[in-house]
Structure formats: C-alpha cells, structure tokens
Amino acid sequence: MLSESERETLHEIQRKLSGDDPDFARYFHGVGPPAPVVHRQSARASFVVVTEMVIALAVVGPNILTDTQISALTVPPAPRRRTK
C-alpha cells in the first residue's frame, strides 16, 4: 500500500504527465493492477476430484483380482470316496 504522501506524489506526476503529453497519458489511463485470478474454485474442484479418486482406489483397489488370481483361489472339489 502507498502512504498518503506517496499517493499525492503519484497524483502530481499523473497531472503533470497529462498536461505535458496527453496522448502518452491516455495510453496508461486504463492500466491498473491485474485482475484477480480465481484459483480457489479450480483448486477446490481439483481437491474434490483427487479425493474421490483416492477413496475409490482405497475401496475398490484391494478387491480387483485378475483371472489368474481367481483361478488360483478356486479349489477343485475333493474327490468322492467310493463306498462298498
């Protein structure tokens, strides 16, 4: 932030510049601080997406089995004994 004396000095420079070279002063008339960029919404959306992905992987990830793992887990039935 500018102090009050710095603001007065800046306004004085602007007035002198407008009087000396109005075309040059008009060139800078619309120039101000850059417009604020909204990062908060995109950051929040990214956080939500990443959080949902982590939760989905934590819940579903351990339960995903390949065909090889499934066939290894299935045990063939025990052979029946013959009764006499």
N, CA, C and O atoms as a GROMACS GRO file, in nm:
protein
  336
    1MET      N    1   0.085  -0.118   0.000
    1MET     CA    2   0.000   0.000   0.000
    1MET      C    3   0.089   0.124   0.000
    1MET      O    4   0.198   0.126   0.056
    2LEU      N    5   0.038   0.225  -0.064
    2LEU     CA    6   0.110   0.352  -0.067
    2LEU      C    7   0.067   0.439   0.049
    2LEU      O    8  -0.049   0.439   0.091
    3SER      N    9   0.163   0.512   0.100
    3SER     CA   10   0.128   0.608   0.205
    3SER      C   11   0.057   0.727   0.141
    3SER      O   12   0.054   0.740   0.019
    4GLU      N   13   0.002   0.811   0.223
    4GLU     CA   14  -0.073   0.927   0.173
    4GLU      C   15   0.018   1.020   0.094
    4GLU      O   16  -0.022   1.072  -0.010
    5SER      N   17   0.140   1.043   0.141
    5SER     CA   18   0.232   1.132   0.069
    5SER      C   19   0.274   1.070  -0.064
    5SER      O   20   0.292   1.142  -0.163
    6GLU      N   21   0.290   0.938  -0.068
    6GLU     CA   22   0.325   0.871  -0.193
    6GLU      C   23   0.210   0.880  -0.294
    6GLU      O   24   0.233   0.896  -0.414
    7ARG      N   25   0.088   0.871  -0.245
    7ARG     CA   26  -0.028   0.885  -0.333
    7ARG      C   27  -0.036   1.025  -0.391
    7ARG      O   28  -0.063   1.043  -0.509
    8GLU      N   29  -0.012   1.125  -0.306
    8GLU     CA   30  -0.015   1.264  -0.353
    8GLU      C   31   0.094   1.286  -0.457
    8GLU      O   32   0.070   1.354  -0.558
    9THR      N   33   0.212   1.231  -0.434
    9THR     CA   34   0.321   1.245  -0.530
    9THR      C   35   0.284   1.178  -0.663
    9THR      O   36   0.310   1.233  -0.770
   10LEU      N   37   0.224   1.062  -0.655
   10LEU     CA   38   0.183   0.990  -0.775
   10LEU      C   39   0.077   1.069  -0.852
   10LEU      O   40   0.085   1.078  -0.974
   11HIS      N   41  -0.022   1.127  -0.782
   11HIS     CA   42  -0.125   1.207  -0.848
   11HIS      C   43  -0.064   1.331  -0.912
   11HIS      O   44  -0.106   1.374  -1.020
   12GLU      N   45   0.035   1.389  -0.846
   12GLU     CA   46   0.101   1.507  -0.903
   12GLU      C   47   0.175   1.470  -1.031
   12GLU      O   48   0.170   1.545  -1.129
   13ILE      N   49   0.242   1.358  -1.032
   13ILE     CA   50   0.312   1.312  -1.152
   13ILE      C   51   0.211   1.286  -1.263
   13ILE      O   52   0.236   1.320  -1.379
   14GLN      N   53   0.098   1.224  -1.229
   14GLN     CA   54  -0.004   1.197  -1.330
   14GLN      C   55  -0.060   1.326  -1.389
   14GLN      O   56  -0.083   1.335  -1.510
   15ARG      N   57  -0.083   1.427  -1.304
   15ARG     CA   58  -0.135   1.554  -1.353
   15ARG      C   59  -0.034   1.622  -1.447
   15ARG      O   60  -0.071   1.674  -1.552
   16LYS      N   61   0.094   1.620  -1.408
   16LYS     CA   62   0.197   1.681  -1.492
   16LYS      C   63   0.209   1.606  -1.625
   16LYS      O   64   0.225   1.668  -1.730
   17LEU      N   65   0.202   1.474  -1.619
   17LEU     CA   66   0.213   1.394  -1.740
   17LEU      C   67   0.096   1.421  -1.833
   17LEU      O   68   0.114   1.429  -1.954
   18SER      N   69  -0.023   1.435  -1.777
   18SER     CA   70  -0.142   1.465  -1.859
   18SER      C   71  -0.128   1.600  -1.927
   18SER      O   72  -0.171   1.617  -2.041
   19GLY      N   73  -0.069   1.696  -1.857
   19GLY     CA   74  -0.050   1.829  -1.915
   19GLY      C   75   0.060   1.831  -2.018
   19GLY      O   76   0.046   1.897  -2.121
   20ASP      N   77   0.168   1.760  -1.996
   20ASP     CA   78   0.282   1.761  -2.089
   20ASP      C   79   0.255   1.680  -2.215
   20ASP      O   80   0.283   1.726  -2.325
   21ASP      N   81   0.201   1.561  -2.199
   21ASP     CA   82   0.181   1.472  -2.314
   21ASP      C   83   0.051   1.394  -2.294
   21ASP      O   84   0.052   1.282  -2.243
   22PRO      N   85  -0.062   1.454  -2.335
   22PRO     CA   86  -0.192   1.391  -2.313
   22PRO      C   87  -0.206   1.256  -2.384
   22PRO      O   88  -0.272   1.166  -2.331
   23ASP      N   89  -0.146   1.240  -2.503
   23ASP     CA   90  -0.157   1.113  -2.574
   23ASP      C   91  -0.087   1.002  -2.497
   23ASP      O   92  -0.140   0.891  -2.486
   24PHE      N   93   0.029   1.030  -2.443
   24PHE     CA   94   0.103   0.931  -2.365
   24PHE      C   95   0.027   0.898  -2.237
   24PHE      O   96   0.025   0.782  -2.195
   25ALA      N   97  -0.034   0.997  -2.174
   25ALA     CA   98  -0.111   0.975  -2.051
   25ALA      C   99  -0.235   0.890  -2.080
   25ALA      O  100  -0.272   0.805  -1.999
   26ARG      N  101  -0.300   0.914  -2.197
   26ARG     CA  102  -0.416   0.834  -2.232
   26ARG      C  103  -0.380   0.687  -2.252
   26ARG      O  104  -0.461   0.598  -2.225
   27TYR      N  105  -0.257   0.663  -2.300
   27TYR     CA  106  -0.212   0.526  -2.321
   27TYR      C  107  -0.213   0.447  -2.190
   27TYR      O  108  -0.245   0.328  -2.189
   28PHE      N  109  -0.179   0.513  -2.080
   28PHE     CA  110  -0.173   0.447  -1.949
   28PHE      C  111  -0.297   0.467  -1.864
   28PHE      O  112  -0.303   0.420  -1.751
   29HIS      N  113  -0.396   0.536  -1.916
   29HIS     CA  114  -0.515   0.569  -1.835
   29HIS      C  115  -0.587   0.444  -1.787
   29HIS      O  116  -0.628   0.438  -1.671
   30GLY      N  117  -0.604   0.345  -1.871
   30GLY     CA  118  -0.678   0.225  -1.834
   30GLY      C  119  -0.594   0.119  -1.766
   30GLY      O  120  -0.646   0.015  -1.725
   31VAL      N  121  -0.465   0.144  -1.753
   31VAL     CA  122  -0.378   0.043  -1.693
   31VAL      C  123  -0.390   0.049  -1.542
   31VAL      O  124  -0.374   0.155  -1.480
   32GLY      N  125  -0.417  -0.064  -1.484
   32GLY     CA  126  -0.428  -0.072  -1.338
   32GLY      C  127  -0.371  -0.204  -1.291
   32GLY      O  128  -0.303  -0.273  -1.367
   33PRO      N  129  -0.397  -0.237  -1.171
   33PRO     CA  130  -0.349  -0.366  -1.124
   33PRO      C  131  -0.416  -0.479  -1.199
   33PRO      O  132  -0.532  -0.466  -1.239
   34PRO      N  133  -0.347  -0.589  -1.218
   34PRO     CA  134  -0.409  -0.700  -1.291
   34PRO      C  135  -0.532  -0.754  -1.219
   34PRO      O  136  -0.540  -0.752  -1.096
   35ALA      N  137  -0.625  -0.800  -1.298
   35ALA     CA  138  -0.747  -0.854  -1.240
   35ALA      C  139  -0.714  -0.979  -1.159
   35ALA      O  140  -0.630  -1.059  -1.199
   36PRO      N  141  -0.780  -0.996  -1.045
   36PRO     CA  142  -0.750  -1.115  -0.964
   36PRO      C  143  -0.793  -1.242  -1.036
   36PRO      O  144  -0.899  -1.248  -1.098
   37VAL      N  145  -0.709  -1.342  -1.028
   37VAL     CA  146  -0.738  -1.470  -1.091
   37VAL      C  147  -0.801  -1.560  -0.986
   37VAL      O  148  -0.754  -1.570  -0.872
   38VAL      N  149  -0.907  -1.624  -1.026
   38VAL     CA  150  -0.979  -1.709  -0.932
   38VAL      C  151  -0.915  -1.848  -0.934
   38VAL      O  152  -0.939  -1.927  -1.025
   39HIS      N  153  -0.834  -1.875  -0.832
   39HIS     CA  154  -0.771  -2.006  -0.820
   39HIS      C  155  -0.845  -2.093  -0.720
   39HIS      O  156  -0.833  -2.216  -0.721
   40ARG      N  157  -0.920  -2.030  -0.635
   40ARG     CA  158  -0.983  -2.102  -0.526
   40ARG      C  159  -1.081  -2.209  -0.576
   40ARG      O  160  -1.083  -2.321  -0.524
   41GLN      N  161  -1.162  -2.175  -0.676
   41GLN     CA  162  -1.260  -2.270  -0.726
   41GLN      C  163  -1.194  -2.386  -0.797
   41GLN      O  164  -1.233  -2.501  -0.778
   42SER      N  165  -1.093  -2.357  -0.880
   42SER     CA  166  -1.027  -2.466  -0.951
   42SER      C  167  -0.948  -2.554  -0.855
   42SER      O  168  -0.940  -2.675  -0.874
   43ALA      N  169  -0.889  -2.494  -0.753
   43ALA     CA  170  -0.816  -2.573  -0.654
   43ALA      C  171  -0.913  -2.662  -0.576
   43ALA      O  172  -0.882  -2.778  -0.547
   44ARG      N  173  -1.028  -2.608  -0.542
   44ARG     CA  174  -1.128  -2.686  -0.468
   44ARG      C  175  -1.180  -2.801  -0.554
   44ARG      O  176  -1.196  -2.912  -0.505
   45ALA      N  177  -1.205  -2.775  -0.682
   45ALA     CA  178  -1.253  -2.880  -0.772
   45ALA      C  179  -1.148  -2.988  -0.788
   45ALA      O  180  -1.180  -3.107  -0.788
   46SER      N  181  -1.023  -2.949  -0.803
   46SER     CA  182  -0.915  -3.048  -0.815
   46SER      C  183  -0.904  -3.131  -0.689
   46SER      O  184  -0.884  -3.253  -0.696
   47PHE      N  185  -0.916  -3.068  -0.574
   47PHE     CA  186  -0.909  -3.140  -0.448
   47PHE      C  187  -1.020  -3.243  -0.437
   47PHE      O  188  -0.997  -3.355  -0.393
   48VAL      N  189  -1.141  -3.205  -0.478
   48VAL     CA  190  -1.254  -3.297  -0.471
   48VAL      C  191  -1.232  -3.416  -0.563
   48VAL      O  192  -1.258  -3.530  -0.524
   49VAL      N  193  -1.186  -3.391  -0.684
   49VAL     CA  194  -1.164  -3.499  -0.780
   49VAL      C  195  -1.056  -3.595  -0.730
   49VAL      O  196  -1.073  -3.717  -0.735
   50VAL      N  197  -0.946  -3.541  -0.682
   50VAL     CA  198  -0.837  -3.626  -0.632
   50VAL      C  199  -0.882  -3.705  -0.510
   50VAL      O  200  -0.849  -3.823  -0.497
   51THR      N  201  -0.957  -3.642  -0.421
   51THR     CA  202  -1.006  -3.712  -0.303
   51THR      C  203  -1.099  -3.826  -0.341
   51THR      O  204  -1.089  -3.936  -0.286
   52GLU      N  205  -1.189  -3.803  -0.436
   52GLU     CA  206  -1.279  -3.909  -0.480
   52GLU      C  207  -1.202  -4.024  -0.545
   52GLU      O  208  -1.238  -4.140  -0.527
   53MET      N  209  -1.098  -3.993  -0.620
   53MET     CA  210  -1.018  -4.098  -0.682
   53MET      C  211  -0.945  -4.182  -0.577
   53MET      O  212  -0.939  -4.304  -0.588
   54VAL      N  213  -0.890  -4.117  -0.477
   54VAL     CA  214  -0.820  -4.189  -0.370
   54VAL      C  215  -0.917  -4.279  -0.295
   54VAL      O  216  -0.884  -4.394  -0.264
   55ILE      N  217  -1.035  -4.228  -0.265
   55ILE     CA  218  -1.134  -4.310  -0.194
   55ILE      C  219  -1.176  -4.429  -0.280
   55ILE      O  220  -1.187  -4.541  -0.229
   56ALA      N  221  -1.199  -4.406  -0.409
   56ALA     CA  222  -1.239  -4.516  -0.498
   56ALA      C  223  -1.130  -4.622  -0.505
   56ALA      O  224  -1.159  -4.741  -0.501
   57LEU      N  225  -1.006  -4.580  -0.515
   57LEU     CA  226  -0.896  -4.677  -0.519
   57LEU      C  227  -0.881  -4.751  -0.387
   57LEU      O  228  -0.848  -4.869  -0.386
   58ALA      N  229  -0.904  -4.682  -0.278
   58ALA     CA  230  -0.892  -4.747  -0.147
   58ALA      C  231  -1.002  -4.851  -0.127
   58ALA      O  232  -0.979  -4.954  -0.064
   59VAL      N  233  -1.120  -4.823  -0.179
   59VAL     CA  234  -1.232  -4.915  -0.161
   59VAL      C  235  -1.228  -5.029  -0.263
   59VAL      O  236  -1.244  -5.146  -0.226
   60VAL      N  237  -1.208  -4.997  -0.389
   60VAL     CA  238  -1.215  -5.095  -0.496
   60VAL      C  239  -1.081  -5.162  -0.522
   60VAL      O  240  -1.076  -5.280  -0.557
   61GLY      N  241  -0.973  -5.090  -0.504
   61GLY     CA  242  -0.841  -5.140  -0.538
   61GLY      C  243  -0.806  -5.275  -0.482
   61GLY      O  244  -0.764  -5.362  -0.557
   62PRO      N  245  -0.823  -5.298  -0.352
   62PRO     CA  246  -0.786  -5.428  -0.298
   62PRO      C  247  -0.876  -5.542  -0.346
   62PRO      O  248  -0.837  -5.658  -0.335
   63ASN      N  249  -0.993  -5.513  -0.399
   63ASN     CA  250  -1.088  -5.617  -0.440
   63ASN      C  251  -1.073  -5.658  -0.586
   63ASN      O  252  -1.142  -5.750  -0.631
   64ILE      N  253  -0.987  -5.592  -0.659
   64ILE     CA  254  -0.971  -5.625  -0.801
   64ILE      C  255  -0.876  -5.743  -0.812
   64ILE      O  256  -0.762  -5.737  -0.767
   65LEU      N  257  -0.924  -5.852  -0.873
   65LEU     CA  258  -0.844  -5.972  -0.893
   65LEU      C  259  -0.836  -6.002  -1.041
   65LEU      O  260  -0.932  -5.979  -1.115
   66THR      N  261  -0.723  -6.054  -1.084
   66THR     CA  262  -0.710  -6.094  -1.223
   66THR      C  263  -0.765  -6.235  -1.238
   66THR      O  264  -0.793  -6.304  -1.140
   67ASP      N  265  -0.780  -6.278  -1.364
   67ASP     CA  266  -0.831  -6.414  -1.390
   67ASP      C  267  -0.738  -6.519  -1.329
   67ASP      O  268  -0.785  -6.622  -1.279
   68THR      N  269  -0.610  -6.494  -1.335
   68THR     CA  270  -0.514  -6.590  -1.278
   68THR      C  271  -0.532  -6.602  -1.128
   68THR      O  272  -0.530  -6.713  -1.074
   69GLN      N  273  -0.550  -6.491  -1.062
   69GLN     CA  274  -0.570  -6.495  -0.917
   69GLN      C  275  -0.700  -6.565  -0.882
   69GLN      O  276  -0.706  -6.640  -0.784
   70ILE      N  277  -0.804  -6.542  -0.960
   70ILE     CA  278  -0.933  -6.607  -0.932
   70ILE      C  279  -0.921  -6.757  -0.951
   70ILE      O  280  -0.972  -6.834  -0.869
   71SER      N  281  -0.855  -6.800  -1.058
   71SER     CA  282  -0.841  -6.944  -1.081
   71SER      C  283  -0.753  -7.008  -0.975
   71SER      O  284  -0.771  -7.125  -0.942
   72ALA      N  285  -0.658  -6.934  -0.922
   72ALA     CA  286  -0.572  -6.988  -0.816
   72ALA      C  287  -0.650  -7.002  -0.686
   72ALA      O  288  -0.620  -7.089  -0.604
   73LEU      N  289  -0.748  -6.916  -0.666
   73LEU     CA  290  -0.826  -6.921  -0.542
   73LEU      C  291  -0.932  -7.030  -0.544
   73LEU      O  292  -0.970  -7.081  -0.439
   74THR      N  293  -0.980  -7.066  -0.661
   74THR     CA  294  -1.083  -7.169  -0.667
   74THR      C  295  -1.019  -7.307  -0.648
   74THR      O  296  -0.925  -7.344  -0.718
   75VAL      N  297  -1.070  -7.377  -0.557
   75VAL     CA  298  -1.018  -7.509  -0.524
   75VAL      C  299  -1.110  -7.612  -0.588
   75VAL      O  300  -1.231  -7.606  -0.572
   76PRO      N  301  -1.052  -7.707  -0.661
   76PRO     CA  302  -1.140  -7.808  -0.720
   76PRO      C  303  -1.203  -7.891  -0.609
   76PRO      O  304  -1.145  -7.907  -0.502
   77PRO      N  305  -1.320  -7.943  -0.634
   77PRO     CA  306  -1.387  -8.022  -0.530
   77PRO      C  307  -1.306  -8.148  -0.497
   77PRO      O  308  -1.239  -8.206  -0.582
   78ALA      N  309  -1.315  -8.186  -0.374
   78ALA     CA  310  -1.243  -8.306  -0.329
   78ALA      C  311  -1.305  -8.429  -0.395
   78ALA      O  312  -1.427  -8.434  -0.414
   79PRO      N  313  -1.224  -8.528  -0.430
   79PRO     CA  314  -1.281  -8.648  -0.492
   79PRO      C  315  -1.367  -8.723  -0.393
   79PRO      O  316  -1.338  -8.725  -0.273
   80ARG      N  317  -1.473  -8.784  -0.444
   80ARG     CA  318  -1.564  -8.858  -0.356
   80ARG      C  319  -1.505  -8.996  -0.327
   80ARG      O  320  -1.441  -9.059  -0.411
   81ARG      N  321  -1.530  -9.038  -0.208
   81ARG     CA  322  -1.488  -9.173  -0.171
   81ARG      C  323  -1.591  -9.273  -0.218
   81ARG      O  324  -1.711  -9.248  -0.215
   82ARG      N  325  -1.541  -9.382  -0.260
   82ARG     CA  326  -1.635  -9.487  -0.302
   82ARG      C  327  -1.676  -9.567  -0.180
   82ARG      O  328  -1.593  -9.605  -0.097
   83THR      N  329  -1.795  -9.589  -0.172
   83THR     CA  330  -1.845  -9.671  -0.061
   83THR      C  331  -1.871  -9.812  -0.113
   83THR      O  332  -1.921  -9.828  -0.224
   84LYS      N  333  -1.838  -9.910  -0.037
   84LYS     CA  334  -1.857 -10.051  -0.078
   84LYS      C  335  -1.986 -10.105  -0.034
   84LYS      O  336  -2.017 -10.221  -0.061
   0.00000   0.00000   0.00000
